[in-house]
Each structure stands twice: as C-alpha cells, then as structure tokens.
Amino acid sequence: MLFVFLSNLLSDDIYAYALSKTLPKVSSPATVGLYSSCQNRINMILEKMEVYMNREAVRIETEHKGRPRSVKPSFGGFLALIGRLLFYRPIWTEENQQHRDVRFIYVHFSAWHFAGSDMLWAGLAIRLFQAMQMNFGKLQLVLYRVAQHDEEDEIKKKVMENSTNHWRSKKICCCPLWFLILSILVVPPIILVFVLTVGLPKPEVEPDEEVNNTKGQVGVVEGVVIAVLGVPAASALRFTFQMVKNLIFSQEMNLKKGLDNEQISNQLGLMNEVRMEMWFLSRFIQFMEIFERRRIRVVLKITNLDRCAPKKIVAVLDAINILLSDEESPFISILAVNPEVIVEKVNFADGCFSKEDRAYAMLNRIVTLAFTVPPLCDDLKCRFFYSLTRNSKDKNRAWDLTKTSSSDVSEVLIALEESQQLINNTTAALDVKDNEVEQLVESSLTNNERNINKYMLDDAMSMRRVINSIRVTVIMMKALGKEPRQPEYIAAWVVLANQWPCRLSWIIQCAEDAQQRADIDQENVTNTDDSKTLWKVFSESRAELYVMSAQIEDLLEQDGDPEMFERFLKVDFQFTIRDLKTFEVATVNLDHTIRKELAQIRGTSRLKDSGWMRDLAPLPITTIINMNTEDVCKELERMEYPSKYIDKVRSNDLNGLALLFGSAEDLKDLLGMTFGEWATFRLHFLGLPSHLRPQHKNVSTEPHHPQSQQASCQTQQTCFCREGKKDHVNTKYVTK
C-alpha cells in the first residue's frame, strides 16, 4: 500500500521528467502546450521540470565532454567576450550549429500582469528583453548591437562554410582590425618617445634659424600625432556615442513609449520594430552559442493566459505564431493553460468566423508538442485533501505533498519520511537511457510491417507534433515500466490520438463507463473483457455518438477520415481494452476536455432510478439503442401502461432504434395514446420536447433526439450577432 502511495506521489515528477528529457531533443522554435485545469499542478510541473532540465544539461555536458565555456561569470571570460564582439565575426559551420551541450534560460511571462495593456504581445517582447539583459548583461547586448548587428543580414541567407575555425577577424583594408587598433595604441607612443628622446635629424642651419627649427620640430610631431590618431579618434568617438545612446535609451524604453502613444502603437511600424528586436535577440543568442560552444535555448513559460480577455488571448497566440516563427529562433514556448477555458474564450473572440479561426485549429497551427496532464488519481486526491485540512493557512505548502507533515499521526510521518527519501532519489529512479529511447522511437516509426505514414497528414507541424509526442510517450512508458505488445504500437497509438481525438476520447469514455457499471452491478463481465477490441467498442456505441453529433460538431471537426479510422482500428492496428489500459496513463497528446464534454453529454440523462424519477426521467440513449421489442414491452409493463399499447408495440416490432429514429407524429398516431399517456411516453423514451430544451451551445439536460436534428434535409449555419459589448454565436438549422 505504501509503495502504491509513493508511486502516485511521484506522478507529477514523471511528467516533469518526461518533458525535461524531450525538450533538449526538440528542434527550436517550438511551442509546448502544457494543459491542465489545476494551476497549482501546472506551477509544480514547471518548477520540477526546470530542475530536471538543468540536471539533464549537466548530464549531457558530462557525458559528451565537449569543453564548453563556463556559464559562471569571470573576468577572463568577460574580456574574451568583449574581444570577440569588437574584433571578430562568427563563422557558421556545421560543427558549431550542431552542438550537443545545451544551456537553458528560463523566462516567466505571466499574462495576467500585462492584462491591462492593449497589446499583450508587446509585453511578451519586453519581458524577453529584460530576461536577456539579466542573463547576458546590458553592456554585452549593447556591444553586440553596435559592433556586430546589421539589419540587412535579415534578408541575406546564412551561408554555411566548411571551416575548422569558428571566428573570422574583422578587417579594414585587408588589415585585421585588432592589429590596426593595437598599432594605433602602441606605435604612436613609441614614435613619440623616440622623437622626444632622440629627436629628429637636424640639418646644418645658421644660428639665427635655431628657434624656427625648434618650432618646426614641434609642428611635425603634432602633425604626425594628428594624422595617426585623428581618424581612429573620430571612429572611437562615434562608437562611444552609440554605446552611451543605447545604454541610456534602450529598446525596452522605446517600446514602452510606443505603447503609450496610441497613434504609434496602432501603426504597423511598432509591430515591425518588435519583430526586428526579436530577430536581434535570436542572432545575439546564436553568437553566444558559438562563443560558449553549446546550444542555448530560451524557455518562455507563459502562464495565466486563460485569465485574460478573449481578444488578448488571441493576440498572445498570434505573437507566439508570428514573432517566434523564425526558423532559426532559439525560443521554446511553454503555453501552460487550462484548455477548456482557452477553447471557450477563443471561439467567442472577435473575428472567429471560420473553422481555421477556432481554438483547436489555432492551437494545432502553433503547438508542436501537446502535453495534457492526466487527472489526479484517487490516492493522490485523498492525500491532497488531507494536506489541505492540516495546512489550510498555507496553500502552496498544502499542495506540495512531499512537504506535508503531521505531529499527530505517526504513520503519516513514517510515510512522509520514506517518500522524501524516495523523492531525493527520483532522478536515479527515473534513469531512462537515451539510447534505449532512440532505438524504441526509431523502431516504432520505421517498422515495415505496419506503415503509419499513410495515416499522417502532409503537414510539417503535424508530423513534428507526432514525433515529439512519440518521444514523450516512450520516456513515460519506460519510466513507468510499461511495455507495449509491439514497438510500433506506441507510434500507432500517438497517431490515433493525434488524428482522431474525438473518436478515441469517445472509446475511452465508453470503456470507462462499462467498467464502472460492471463494478456497480458486479456483472456484465463480457463488457469489460480486456481482449475486446476498441473497434468493437466503437461499433457498439457509434449510433449513440451519431445521435449527439449535432452537439459535438466542434469536436468531430478535429477528426480525420472516418474510413481511415475504421481501417486503422479494424485492420492495421487491432488495439484492445488491455492496450488501452497500458497506454492511457502515458497518453499526454489527447485533450481530456474532449472526453469530459462527451461524458457530460452522455451522462446528463442518467438520473437516479428510484421513485417517480424511474417513470419520468428520460432513458439514456445507450439503453434505448440496445433495447429490443421485448425490452420496450417490459418497460411499458413496469410503467403500468395498458396491455393494448404493449400489444401494438409487439405487433409493430417497435424496438429502441425504431423509437429513436422514427417519426414522433407517426408513432403517436400508431399507439393511439391519450395526451397524458403520450406526454409520459415521449418524455421517457424520446426525451424532452424541442421547446423545453436549453438553447445554449453544447449544453443539454437530456440526450439530443435525432428527430429534432433532421440531419438528412438540413444544414447548419452559424451566424454572429452583437448585443452591446458581448458576442454571441447562435446555431440554427435551415431547410435546404
């Protein structure tokens, strides 16, 4: 029991560890979607992930032995950097672009702190400027801007050279700049000392011309000094002026002034200036990568975005998509949000008119690695509840379960001591070998027996998302000690969750409901058979999914080709319930809010089966679909309907499907019930009438009846109207 408790205690450590092992392998720029409805868990995972990533960077540096420069500031390193900035230019080679060693710089951007600004994306850029100054120094940034940066380089293509050298000296008239500066600093004093001590050659002159010759010598010396030092002194003055100017009037100050000026901020020039500054930071980091002989990745942690207004959320997502879209950008953005809130707000934002403008499509264009934090297990929820009761005054301490203590319960103290010891050895316990991960990833992608490439989209972003998700899944399964039946099943499962998230969520929900029902009734063993295929689970419940399709249209839009889905599960990869249980704990690229919404729609009609509610509450759609004629007759007998109605049901072979998909008016005429009898029958078997149903989108108190959908002769139209300052999306059906 203690082992189970401790293993559950480390669940967030495993998620943080998996991300820390994956991000060094992810090519930048990249955006990680860290999804969870609990902000405390997000903060904890981000905190632990930073620790694990630093340890991973140290481990890579120790194993590789690439001799990178020390990150710790030193006077010698400072002088070396100043020399490279002033006198050399980097040479882009294959070697210095493929360093194995890596250094992470963490930048925390809380969108809520900048929510008062009309341009939240500009606050994102300002936060990056501040972080770069704190990590590298303001003087170094200014020196790079003055001595190295050239805006015209943006339109020039970076040329790779086959060279063993990584630096090229700046030259003036074929003379290295450092040699020229050294000559200016050394040669004139030597000449001056020589002239003052030895003197210039003196020609024979008359005594009365000695005074004039002395003045002439001084004039020659002055002329030589001015000639030698004049031009360099002017250049040095210009350089010093630019340095002082950039130190006093930084780009951060210029951006803030531009934001305060409404006329400037509304112009394209401010956006372009921010974009240019982002490109400047990227080139500076590339310079520092060559200097330090390691990769540098800026991890931008974006939190509290779901607290902002819809318009500002869209602005930040656009900033991630546009400002950080440079192919050579070193930024890795972690979008830590509640996906359910983000989806709702983005879908109701201004300008959301087409399918591509909706939240899921926008996130798919941006996110290269989706990581959905699984819900808390029962043991961990119980432990967290106990921690809150014992430490109600300190929420953060209460949430950090590893630090909770109790002086009253000795067993808890013993458990915590053992858990603390285990947590201290978490890194050793979660030691997943890189070569094992790479071999498993490669074998899962390159297996020839079942080629998954035909199920992937011809989209680079989607492919990157699949590859990154496969790597995370492999690491998590290795850390959890779970082994799939075949290696290629890992890649297949990731592709399944990526291509058909709604259908897979539906299958998982149906399997979970069947297991819960079996636990309650202690029967229906066949429904919870682990050897049952997922395609069979879907086939048995597909009619129910079709009935509620009008309510989950946004979710179904994410799914790919239905025929390919059938081929995937029925022919190529015959996953079973056992496989589902194996992969479910490591399925982080599937949004749990989809399953939550499906569960709400499916379960709202399942009222308590007692008293008057048994006769009046609408039957669940699953129950109605699976009812044969005799089941309908037995239900009518239980509701104490006259036998004549039961005979009509039996004689006309009215089963559950006939009740659901038949015409309500024809059914009423066929049965010939009184108004009161028909009202009870319709409520119980057909659900609420249309005029009593809630009109809010995706909200229902009972199963949606297909007769009101009229899917065969209707199309859905979405019209947008504005009432005051609030936008509404009204869905209606118009007959063709």
Secondary structure, DSSP 8 states (H G I E B T S, - for coil): -HHHHHHHHTHHHHHHHHHHHHGGGS-SSEEEEEE-S-HHHHHHHHHHHHHHHHHHHHHHHHHH------SS--HHHHHHHHHHHHHEEE---TTTTS-S-EEEEEEEEEGGGGTTSS-HHHHHHHHHHHHHHHHH-HHHHHHHHHHT--GGGGGS-------S-SEEE-EETTEEHHHHHHHHHHHHHHHHHHHHHT--------GGGHHHHHHHHHHHHHHHHHHHHHHHHHHHHHHHHHHHHHHHS-HHHHHHHHHH-HHHHTSHHHHHHHHHHHHHHHHHHHHHHHHHTSEEEEEEEEESGGGS-HHHHHHHHHHHHHTT--TT--EEEEEEE-HHHHHHHHHTSTT--SGGGSHHHHHHHH-SEEEE-----HHHHHHHHHHHHH-TT-HHHHH-GGG---SS-HHHHHHHHHHHHHHHTHHHHT---HHHHHHHHHHHHH-SSS--GGGS-S-HHHHHHHHHHHHHHHHHHHHHT---SSTHHHHHHHHHHHH-HHHHHHHHHHHHHHHHHHHHHT--GGGG-TT-BHHHHHHHHHHHHHHTTTTTHHHHTT---HHHHHHIIIII---BHHHHHHHHTT--SS-HHHHHHHHHHHHTT----STTHHHHS---HHHHHT--HHHHHHHHHHTT--HHHHHHHHHTT--HHHHHHS-HHHHHHHHT--HHHHHHHIIIII-S-GGGS--STT--SS---HHHH-TTSEEEEEEEEEETTEEEEEEEEEE-
